[in-house]
Structure formats: C-alpha cells, structure tokens
Amino acid sequence: MVALQVGNEPNNTASAAAGDGAYPGVVTAIAHGVPAARNALLAAGRSDVKVGFNWAAGSSPCTTERSGLN
C-alpha cells in the first residue's frame, strides 16, 4: 500500500452513490479521519504510506466552494 484515501468527493452532493457529500458531517468526519489514519499507520510502522482525501473537480452538481474545501 502506498496511499490511503479517507472520504470520497465531499463536495459532491448529487447522491450517496456519487460521493460522500450527500452525508451530513462529511467534512468533520474527514477532518478527524485523516489524522486518525495517519496515527494508525505510524503505530503500525508505516510512515511511508501517504494519507489524504479527494474532491470532485468541475461544476454542476459538484462545486469546489462547498464547506470551504477550496
């Protein structure tokens, strides 16, 4: 494993099938999940694994303005 992604397209509110943005609290969950994943990887001796999240690029129904995720 070289990378771990926490969350998927939190700015995509189109549907639950399209991205995590359809769920309330997604930004808070990612904000807590990224450091938790990093800590778990460090505890497992895997400081080489990158941790992050992604977002949907483009326009309707996605926007990069939602929840300050610019």
N, C-alpha and C positions, 0 to 999 in steps of 0.2 A: 504494500500500500504506500502510495506517495502523497496522497491528499485525502482529506475528509471534508465533505461539504455538509454544513448544518443549515437546513432550510432550503427551500426552492422558490425562487421568484416571489418574494414577499410583497412586491409592488404589483403583482398580477392578481387582481380581484375578480377576474372573469368567472371563475368557478373553482370548486375544490379540486377538480381534476386537472386544472391548468396550473395552479400554483398555490403556495401557502398563504398568499394574500387574502384569500377568501375566509381565513380563520381569524377571529379576534385574538389579539395578543401576540401575533406572529413576530412583531419587531422585538418585543420584550423577550419572547422565547429564544430568538436568535441571539440577542444580546447576552443572555445567560448561557445559552448552549455553546457558543464559540469558546469562551474561556473554560467551561466545564470540559469540553472535548480536549482542549489543549492540556489541561491539568491531568486528565486521564491518560493521554498519550505520554506525557512526561513521566508519570508514575509507572508506566509500562516500559520506560526506557526508549521511547520512540520520538525523540526530539527532532528527528529528520522528517516527520510527517507534517505537511502543511495543513492548516485548518482555516476555513473561511466559509463564505456563503455567496450565493449568486443573486442576480436580479434580472428581470425581463427588460430587454432593450426595445426601443421602438415606441410606437404610440398605441392608440386605442386597441384593446381595452387596457393596455399597460401604460403606466406612466412612471417616470423617474422622480416625480415630485411627491409621491405618497410617503407620508410619515418621515420626511426628511432623509430619505435614503439616497440623496444625490451623490 
